[in-house]
Amino acid sequence: MPKDSRVQEEVREVQEVVPDIKLPPPSPTPVSFDCSYMDWQQLRTAVQSCTRCDISKVRTQTVFGTGNQQAPWMVIGEAPGAEEDRQGEPFVGKAGQLLNNMLLAIGMPRETVYIANVLKCRPPNNRDPKPDEATHCRGYLERQIELVNPALILVVGRIAAQNLLQTTEPLARLRGKQHRAPVSGTPVVVTYHPAYLLRQPADKRKAWQDLLFAREVSSQYVPTSH
């Protein structure tokens, strides 16, 4: 019998004699942090001081988000990389430059959109975010979406799309469709991550089709007023 089970059984035996003894509570299931009341500065401060998961012990700094806080488009990736961890800004380096070029080609320069990630800290060795890490950060991202109130969310990459949309569907099945963000109801379009496109430039044509589709979707949606 595992050690924890033996402890629980011993406590139950004692409870038969001393009923007031309480069982130790089970390990808590991660829940997203309630940020629904926060303004931008409060939210940024909460992220900077966050220690809800172990990544906080190894980060250089948090990567909150950047751009127009009343942007028509919001771009969401999965997590900061090494350069983002150093600079404290999402999507810098070669992948960031490609993202900038993609947005500019569709008439949305970087400074006109708001860019954020599912995770606010870099996972060690750029590994995929763990489910509990994404859950701990989810409240921050949902509040960012609520504050920006965009007409469209462009999600780049499978990991970000699966986390935002709470699905296990592969990227191929998520592309080319209009989705809705679970909490805000904001239209969501999924495309490739720029880092992937740097490795597989042949798929840039597909990414361009995704951007054209995103522009079409956003033109049909008028967000509620801030």
C-alpha positions as CSV (number, residue, x, y, z in Angstrom):
1,M,0.0,0.0,0.0
2,P,1.4,3.5,-0.9
3,K,2.6,5.6,2.0
4,D,-0.1,8.2,1.6
5,S,-2.8,5.5,1.6
6,R,-1.4,4.0,4.8
7,V,-1.5,7.4,6.5
8,Q,-5.1,8.0,5.4
9,E,-6.1,4.5,6.7
10,E,-4.4,5.1,10.0
11,V,-6.3,8.4,10.5
12,R,-9.6,6.7,9.7
13,E,-8.9,4.1,12.4
14,V,-8.2,6.8,14.9
15,Q,-11.3,8.6,13.9
16,E,-13.4,5.7,15.1
17,V,-12.1,6.4,18.6
18,V,-11.6,10.2,18.3
19,P,-14.2,11.4,15.8
20,D,-13.0,15.1,15.8
21,I,-9.8,14.3,14.0
22,K,-9.9,15.7,10.4
23,L,-8.5,14.1,7.4
24,P,-5.8,16.1,5.6
25,P,-7.2,17.9,2.5
26,P,-6.4,16.4,-0.9
27,S,-3.9,18.1,-3.1
28,P,-5.5,21.2,-4.7
29,T,-6.4,21.1,-8.4
30,P,-4.9,24.2,-10.2
31,V,-7.4,26.9,-10.8
32,S,-7.0,30.1,-12.8
33,F,-6.4,33.3,-10.9
34,D,-9.4,35.6,-10.7
35,C,-8.2,38.8,-12.4
36,S,-11.7,40.0,-13.5
37,Y,-11.5,43.2,-11.4
38,M,-8.0,44.3,-12.4
39,D,-7.0,47.2,-14.6
40,W,-3.9,47.1,-16.8
41,Q,-1.5,48.2,-14.1
42,Q,-2.9,45.8,-11.5
43,L,-2.8,43.0,-13.9
44,R,0.8,43.7,-14.9
45,T,1.8,43.9,-11.2
46,A,0.1,40.5,-10.5
47,V,1.9,38.8,-13.3
48,Q,5.3,40.3,-12.3
49,S,4.9,39.0,-8.7
50,C,3.3,35.6,-9.7
51,T,4.8,32.5,-8.1
52,R,1.9,30.1,-8.8
53,C,4.0,27.6,-10.6
54,D,7.6,26.4,-10.5
55,I,8.6,28.3,-13.7
56,S,8.7,31.4,-11.5
57,K,11.8,30.0,-9.9
58,V,13.8,29.9,-13.1
59,R,12.6,32.8,-15.2
60,T,14.7,35.9,-15.9
61,Q,11.5,38.0,-15.9
62,T,7.9,37.8,-16.8
63,V,6.7,38.6,-20.3
64,F,3.4,40.3,-19.9
65,G,2.4,41.5,-23.4
66,T,2.9,44.4,-25.7
67,G,1.1,46.7,-28.1
68,N,-2.1,48.7,-28.6
69,Q,-4.3,48.1,-25.5
70,Q,-7.4,48.8,-27.6
71,A,-6.3,46.9,-30.7
72,P,-8.7,45.5,-33.3
73,W,-6.6,42.3,-33.4
74,M,-4.9,40.3,-30.6
75,V,-2.2,37.8,-31.4
76,I,-1.6,35.0,-28.9
77,G,1.4,32.6,-28.9
78,E,2.2,29.8,-26.5
79,A,5.1,31.0,-24.3
80,P,8.2,33.2,-24.2
81,G,11.5,31.9,-25.6
82,A,15.0,32.6,-24.5
83,E,15.2,36.0,-26.2
84,E,11.7,37.0,-24.9
85,D,12.8,36.0,-21.4
86,R,15.8,38.3,-21.7
87,Q,14.0,41.3,-23.2
88,G,10.6,40.9,-21.4
89,E,8.7,41.3,-24.7
90,P,6.8,38.6,-26.7
91,F,7.8,37.7,-30.2
92,V,11.3,39.1,-30.7
93,G,14.1,37.7,-32.7
94,K,13.7,36.0,-36.0
95,A,10.2,34.6,-35.3
96,G,9.1,38.0,-34.1
97,Q,10.4,39.6,-37.3
98,L,8.5,37.1,-39.4
99,L,5.4,37.8,-37.4
100,N,5.9,41.5,-37.9
101,N,6.2,41.0,-41.7
102,M,3.1,38.8,-41.7
103,L,1.0,41.4,-39.9
104,L,2.3,44.2,-42.1
105,A,1.4,42.3,-45.2
106,I,-2.2,42.2,-44.0
107,G,-2.2,45.9,-43.2
108,M,-1.8,45.4,-39.4
109,P,1.6,46.7,-38.3
110,R,2.9,45.4,-35.0
111,E,2.1,48.6,-33.1
112,T,-1.6,48.3,-34.1
113,V,-2.1,44.9,-32.5
114,Y,-1.8,43.5,-29.0
115,I,0.5,40.5,-28.5
116,A,0.5,38.1,-25.6
117,N,1.3,34.5,-24.7
118,V,-0.6,31.7,-23.0
119,L,2.3,31.5,-20.5
120,K,3.9,34.7,-19.0
121,C,7.2,32.9,-18.2
122,R,9.6,30.9,-20.3
123,P,9.4,27.1,-19.7
124,P,12.8,25.6,-19.1
125,N,14.6,24.6,-22.4
126,N,11.6,26.0,-24.3
127,R,9.5,22.8,-23.6
128,D,5.8,22.8,-24.1
129,P,3.7,24.3,-21.3
130,K,2.4,21.8,-18.8
131,P,-1.4,21.8,-18.3
132,D,-1.2,23.1,-14.7
133,E,1.1,26.0,-15.8
134,A,-1.4,27.0,-18.5
135,T,-4.2,26.8,-16.0
136,H,-2.4,29.1,-13.5
137,C,-1.8,31.7,-16.3
138,R,-5.2,31.4,-17.8
139,G,-6.8,34.1,-15.7
140,Y,-4.2,36.6,-16.8
141,L,-4.8,35.9,-20.5
142,E,-8.5,36.0,-20.2
143,R,-8.4,39.4,-18.5
144,Q,-6.0,40.7,-21.2
145,I,-8.5,39.6,-23.8
146,E,-11.3,41.3,-21.9
147,L,-9.4,44.6,-21.5
148,V,-8.3,44.7,-25.1
149,N,-11.7,43.6,-26.4
150,P,-10.5,42.8,-29.9
151,A,-12.5,42.1,-33.0
152,L,-10.4,39.1,-33.6
153,I,-7.9,36.8,-31.9
154,L,-5.2,35.3,-34.2
155,V,-3.7,32.3,-32.4
156,V,-0.3,31.1,-33.7
157,G,0.7,27.5,-33.2
158,R,-0.9,24.3,-32.0
159,I,0.0,24.6,-28.4
160,A,-1.5,28.1,-28.0
161,A,-4.6,27.2,-30.0
162,Q,-5.3,24.0,-28.0
163,N,-4.8,25.9,-24.7
164,L,-7.0,28.9,-25.7
165,L,-9.8,26.8,-27.2
166,Q,-9.6,24.0,-24.7
167,T,-9.3,21.3,-27.3
168,T,-7.0,18.5,-28.4
169,E,-7.7,18.9,-32.1
170,P,-4.6,19.1,-34.3
171,L,-3.6,22.3,-36.0
172,A,-4.7,21.1,-39.4
173,R,-8.3,20.7,-38.2
174,L,-8.3,24.1,-36.4
175,R,-7.1,26.1,-39.4
176,G,-9.6,27.6,-41.8
177,K,-12.4,27.8,-39.3
178,Q,-13.8,30.5,-37.2
179,H,-13.7,29.6,-33.5
180,R,-14.9,31.5,-30.4
181,A,-12.8,32.2,-27.3
182,P,-14.5,30.3,-24.4
183,V,-15.0,33.2,-22.0
184,S,-15.2,36.3,-24.1
185,G,-16.8,34.8,-27.2
186,T,-14.3,36.7,-29.4
187,P,-13.8,35.3,-32.9
188,V,-10.6,33.2,-33.1
189,V,-8.6,32.2,-36.2
190,V,-5.7,29.7,-36.0
191,T,-2.5,29.7,-38.0
192,Y,1.0,28.5,-37.9
193,H,3.6,29.7,-35.4
194,P,6.2,31.9,-37.1
195,A,9.0,29.7,-35.7
196,Y,7.5,26.8,-37.5
197,L,7.3,28.8,-40.8
198,L,11.0,29.6,-40.5
199,R,11.6,25.8,-40.5
200,Q,9.0,25.0,-43.1
201,P,8.8,28.1,-45.5
202,A,6.7,26.1,-48.0
203,D,3.8,26.6,-45.6
204,K,3.9,30.4,-45.7
205,R,1.4,30.2,-48.5
206,K,-1.1,28.5,-46.2
207,A,-0.4,31.0,-43.5
208,W,-1.2,33.8,-45.9
209,Q,-4.5,32.2,-46.6
210,D,-5.1,32.1,-42.8
211,L,-4.4,35.8,-42.6
212,L,-6.8,36.6,-45.4
213,F,-9.5,34.5,-43.7
214,A,-8.7,36.3,-40.4
215,R,-9.2,39.7,-42.1
216,E,-12.5,38.5,-43.5
217,V,-13.7,37.3,-40.1
218,S,-12.7,40.5,-38.3
219,S,-14.5,42.7,-40.8
220,Q,-17.8,41.0,-39.9
221,Y,-17.4,41.5,-36.1
222,V,-17.9,44.7,-34.1
223,P,-16.7,44.3,-30.5
224,T,-18.6,45.8,-27.6
225,S,-17.5,49.2,-26.4
226,H,-14.7,49.4,-23.8
